[in-house]
């Protein structure tokens, strides 16, 4: 489990840890719209999105749900425009661990409300 002490040991400052629940860090948004993630977590330039995919359950009228995660890093290209990549640098790895842990917690609790 990720806690504040772990984050500091990953190299985050006390101020960064303190602000993790606030935009642009921490939980950003939920959306039930099609082709949009149902949850996005961001830490600095690294974000993880949770996607909901429904599928028919054979022989029933019911639908099953599969949740998946995408991970990306934002950066400015040579022209100064924002772009995204699925390649992470060394310094992005601690951030990726945090946002992936948040996704895991969200997915584990999904539908249990």
Long-range contacts (C-beta under 8 A, 24 or more apart in sequence): 1-101, 2-97, 2-98, 2-101, 7-94, 7-98, 10-94, 10-97, 10-98, 11-94, 12-94, 20-98, 26-102, 27-102, 37-70, 38-67, 39-103, 39-106, 41-98, 41-99, 41-102, 41-103, 41-106, 42-99, 43-95, 43-98, 43-99, 44-95, 45-73, 45-74, 45-75, 45-92, 45-95, 46-71, 46-72, 46-73, 46-74, 46-88, 46-92, 46-95, 46-96, 46-99, 47-71, 47-72, 47-73, 47-74, 47-99, 48-72, 48-96, 48-99, 48-100, 48-102, 48-103, 50-103, 50-106, 50-107, 65-110, 65-111, 67-107, 67-110, 69-100, 69-103, 69-107, 71-96, 71-99, 71-100
